Every structure is written in C-alpha cells, then in structure tokens.
Amino acid sequence: MRLTVIGTGYLGATHAACMAELGHEVVGVDTDAGRIAALRTGRTPFHEPGLAELVARHTASGRLRFTGSYEEAGAFGQVHFVCVGTPQRRDCDGADLTYVDSAFDGIARHARKGALLVGKSTVPVGTAARLAGRHRSEIAWNPEFLREGFAVRDTLAPDRLVFGVRTARAERLLRQVYASVLAAGTPLIVTDFATAELVKTAANSFLATKISFINAMAEVCEATGGDVRRLSEALGHDERIGRAFLRAGAGFGGGCLPKDIRAFAHRAAELGVDLGFLREVDAINMRRRDRVVELARELCGGTVLGARVAVLGAAFKPDSDDVRDSPALNVAARLDLDGADVTVYDPEAMDNARKAFPLLGYALSAQEALRGAELVLHLTEWPQFRDLDPRRAAALVRRAWIVDGRGALDADRWRAAGWRFRALGGPAAPPEPSATAPTAYPKADAGPGPVPETAPGWSRAVGA
C-alpha cells in the first residue's frame, strides 16, 4: 500500500521505517527541514536500536522517502498516519494538541478522496471524535505502544493492535496495512474512538502507578530498615503482580509517562471524573529525585558545596538518547545549583544533554567522569555501567562512595571492593566498609589523562 507518516520524531520515523520493512511504499512528512535532510540521506537524528539500519536500507531502495510537502503526501497516500507530539501545555497539566490539529488540517486539505487519516499520537479522550466532526476525510485511531529502546521490535512484532474505527471500510484498510503482523498472530482489538484513545493513556497510567508503588515501598523500607529489592523479588513471584516495573529507583521520566498521566488526570477532571491518585503517583515519582539529592548531601556531610560528583547517565532510560524529563539530569542540575562540581557521562545522550543543560560538566568516557570524584551517582542503568569493575573504578575516584539510583548494581560486589554503597530503598548495610579505595591499583589523581585500556578488569565497552 501507499502510506504517509506525518511527523518524523521517535514515533513517526520508527513507524515509517517499519511500514517500509513490512513492504509498503512510505512517505514521511515533517516541517523540520534539517530532520528531513538527514532522513533523506538515510541518517536518523536520534538513537534508537535497529532504526538507522532500516532507514538506510529503505531510503536506498526507494521504498521510503521524506518530504516537507503536505501536497505531495496527499497525492501519494491511501492511508495517512499522524505521529506528532502532544506535549504538556504551559498553562496547565493538559495535553497541547496544537501539533495534532495542525497535522490533521495539513494532510486533510490535500488528501485524495477515500483516503483514511489515522491518529497514532497519545491524545485526550474525545480528540478523535472532535477531529472526525471537523474533516471530510474518514478518521480512525490506532494508538502506539512503543518503548524507547525497543521501538522497532514493538512496531514489527507488537503485543497487540488496537483499531478505533467507525466503519467496516476503515477496519479493512487498517487490516491491509498490518496484514503480515496480523498473520503472525498478533491480537487485534477493534473498538470505538474513545476506547482506543483510553487504551494508551490507561496503559501508561497503570505502568506509572506500578513504578510509583514500588518507590513508595522504598520509602517505607528506608524508614524501617527493610530492603526494597528483596521485597520486590518476593512480590514479583505472585503471578497476579508480576516482576515487570517493580525495580525501585530514581523514578520514571521521558517524553511519555510524566506528561501523559498529568494529561489523563486533567482530562478526567474536565469530564467530572476524579483520578486524583495519579497526582500522587506523579508526586511519589518526583520525591525519588529528591531522595537522591538528599542521599548525596548526607554522604557529603550535609552539603555538596565543592564536592566532585560523577553522574553516570543522562538519558531517562538505557538504549536511548532521550533526555526529556530525565531524572539523571534533573538530579545533576540540582546538585550543580547546590555548588557541587558535577561531571556527567552517558554513552548516547551527551549531545542532547549538553543542549538541555549546557552549564553542567561533561566527560568523554566513564573513566574520565570517575577520575577524582568524591561521590558517584548511578542514574541510568546502561549495561556499560552495570559491567564496571568496582575495584578498578575505586582506583580512579578520590573517595569510593556511590549511590545506586537504579537498583541495578550488585551491592555486595561493590562493598567488597571497598565502596560505601547506598541504594534507594536499601539498608545502609552496617558494618560500613572502609571509605578508602583498595590498594590493588595505584590511586589516580584528579588531573587529566587516559586510563590504560589494558587495566585489569576494565570493560572496554565503557566509554567506547
């Protein structure tokens, strides 16, 4: 089929490339000339595993191309997917639908007779019905369920498809688009507009609630001496609860969960429904960032003024360069404002982090970030950070103190290497190990200089 995708951000670029991979001819549309220019040469302007290969392959074959012209897209496509952002409004918690309205207006003006306009953006319930009453072209809603870092897989092999339609013809066209995916046995739910819109917002709200629940339990564990990691393990064995999204840490971020739960609660209030518990979910999430900052101050004797702090992580999650509402950068910026000398390192998100927080210090590698640090904060659970050799790392820092803000490091291993180790929701683990670094390796000074790649136990992947 001939498809267009309006918007070429994380969602749109992924959807366009994956539709080409499924065998369709695809035109991506965007008003950002720089992004279009990059995509035309087969380059993606952001990091998403597997996506660059798809874009390069299908732009080279001619099956995938990009334009800034709605007129060109309208003349080309049978089905038009709208994949633009819905950021939080500046004046309230509601979703800003400016981009959605503009995209539908733009493609509707040029769409051929019989074309189907399909929304994939996460929107407040009632948006599809409003748009259907505003345009002559037929409209459907097909919400996305992508996870950054797994977006290609989630598009080509989703765990379910949802079609919000009003006619059998719209359903038939969407079945044609996803024919190979449906043939592979993917479950399909065909429903009305409102339910299709609610599936995405309800799913995000449930996941956010589960994350904030275990983080609230971390607060209880800290108050009682309990261990939230053991608690989470025990809860996860209950098949009614499951293990997913039960790791306590610095909380969720990114461009979806925080603004989506706020927008959902806001829209529900407009409809006369009280979803106040989502505001507490949001509050718990933000408190976890506060707790990382508090731990940093506690370990530094009540103030971080003048302390050298290494922050491992800038992206809001691993396998992504997305720094939107990143807990890692939020904590780093707050410590910087408190007078700490902060150095940040992330394997993929450095450019975006510098643009968002230009006044922070940045390192070119994990080794450089650790060198001379008096406190280390682990705030994005990249495999490179989990694989660090704690003994080798201890030789780089001035003081071997670390806060695991993601509950992903082996506490016993780090403590055995001489680190004073703290984790959110974890015990202080008396007796406290020595704060001095082990003597197996020479102590590094705070000055510049490379760490030999042949150093024992050092993962070459770090800083690569």
URGI-V105592 format. One line per field, one symbol per residue. phi: phi as a letter, one per 20 degrees, with the letter a starting at -180 (. if undefined). psi: psi as a letter, one per 40 degrees, with the letter a starting at -180 (. if undefined). burial: 1 if it has 9 or more other C-alpha atoms within 8 Angstrom, else 0. A space follows every 50 residues. Layout:
# URGI-V105592
phi->???
psi->???
burial->???
This chain:
# URGI-V105592
phi->.dccceocegffffffffffffoeecdecbeeffffffffendeebebgn fgfffffefffnfcbcbddffffffeeecdeecefcffffeaefeeegff fffffffffdfffnfddcedfecfgofffffffdcfffccccfecedfnc ffffefcfeadcdecdcfffffffffgdgfffffnffcddbegfffffgf fffffffffffffffffffffffdnfcfffffffffffffdmefmdefaf nebnedgfffffffffffffendedgffffgfffgffffgfffffffgfe nobdgnfededepcffbfmbdedflfgffffgfffffeofeecdcbfcdf ffffffcfefecdebfgfffgmfdbddeccefggffegeffffffeeebe cbdeecldeegfffffeneedccfndfflffffffeffefcffeeeefpf egfeggmeffffmf
psi->ihiihhhfaddddddddddddeeihhhihiehddddddddeeiheihhhe ddddddddddeedhiiiehdddddddidhhhhfiigihideaeihheddd dddddddddeiiheihhhheihiiheddddddedidiiiihgiifihhee ddddddgieiihhhieiddddddddddfdddddeehihhhaidddddddd dddddddddddddddddddddddeeihdddddddddeheddidiffhiae iiaaecddddddddddddddeehhfdddddddddddddddddddddddde feieheihhhhhhdieiifiehehfhdddddddddddeeighhihhdded ddddddgeeiiiieidddddheiehhhhehfiddddehhdddddedidhg hihgeefeihddddddeeihhiiheiiegiihiheiiiediihiieiiii hheehhehhedhe.
burial->01111111101111111111100111111100001101110111001110 11011111100011111101101111111111110111100011111011 10111111011100111111111111011011001011111110010011 11011101001111100001101110000011000101011111111111 10011011111111111111110001111001101110000110011111 11111011111111111110000010011011011101111110111101 00010011111111111111111111111111111101111111111111 01110010010110111111111111111111011101111111111111 11111110000001101111111111100000101011000011010000 00000001100110
